[in-house]
Amino acid sequence: MTAKITTAKNMAKIKIGWNKYVVSMKDAAAIMAALENAERFVEDYIPSNERGPDDPSHRYYIGGDLELQFDVELLPEEIYLIGKYAGPKPA
């Protein structure tokens, strides 16, 4: 009896910041739709010599332009299979 390898078609490679992920095209579209309405969150550290004794150590801002590096590209099935079944395995 031979094991049959099931493959995932219509996969996408998405890059968010410096990391890359593989998801279905449907999920990639959902992620893009969710990010379309995202607001920017900024957290600034305030050094201890620039704040009072009772002041918080961080400032938070929500809003402004979304500065996100987000790329989506179709991942060919043969590349998916090579990475999934022949690529290096985590230790």
C-alpha positions in Angstrom: 0.0 0.0 0.0 1.4 3.4 -1.0 0.8 6.5 1.0 -0.9 9.2 -1.0 0.4 12.7 -0.4 -2.4 15.3 -0.3 -1.4 18.7 -1.5 -2.7 22.1 -0.7 -3.5 24.1 -3.9 -4.0 27.8 -4.1 -1.5 28.7 -1.4 0.0 32.1 -0.8 3.2 33.3 0.8 2.6 36.4 2.9 5.3 38.6 4.3 4.5 40.7 7.4 7.5 42.7 8.5 10.5 40.4 8.2 8.6 37.1 8.6 7.1 34.9 5.9 4.1 32.6 6.3 2.2 30.2 4.1 -1.6 30.3 4.1 -4.4 29.6 1.7 -5.4 32.3 -0.8 -8.7 32.6 1.1 -6.9 33.3 4.4 -4.5 35.7 2.7 -7.5 37.7 1.4 -9.1 37.7 4.8 -5.8 39.0 6.4 -5.6 41.7 3.8 -9.2 42.7 4.4 -8.6 42.9 8.2 -5.5 45.0 7.8 -7.4 47.4 5.5 -9.2 48.8 8.6 -6.2 48.5 11.0 -5.0 51.5 13.0 -1.4 52.1 13.8 -0.3 51.4 17.4 2.9 53.2 18.6 4.5 52.6 21.9 7.3 55.0 22.9 9.7 54.3 25.8 10.4 57.3 28.0 13.9 57.1 29.6 13.9 57.5 33.4 15.9 60.7 33.2 13.1 62.3 31.0 10.1 61.5 33.3 8.9 62.3 36.7 8.9 59.7 39.6 5.1 59.1 39.1 5.1 59.2 35.3 4.6 56.1 33.2 7.5 54.5 31.4 5.7 54.4 28.0 3.6 56.6 25.8 1.0 55.1 23.6 -0.5 56.4 20.3 -3.3 55.0 18.1 -3.9 56.4 14.7 -2.0 57.9 11.9 -0.8 56.3 8.7 -0.4 52.5 8.8 3.3 51.7 8.2 3.2 48.0 7.5 5.3 46.0 5.1 2.9 43.4 3.8 3.4 41.4 0.6 1.3 38.6 -0.8 2.3 36.3 -3.7 1.0 33.1 -5.1 3.0 30.1 -4.0 3.4 27.6 -6.8 2.4 24.1 -5.8 5.8 22.6 -6.6 7.5 25.1 -4.3 5.0 24.4 -1.6 5.7 20.6 -1.9 9.4 21.0 -1.9 9.3 23.2 1.2 6.8 21.0 3.0 8.2 17.5 2.3 11.9 17.9 1.2 13.0 21.0 3.1 14.9 21.0 6.3 13.0 20.0 9.4 13.1 21.9 12.7 15.3 20.4 15.3 
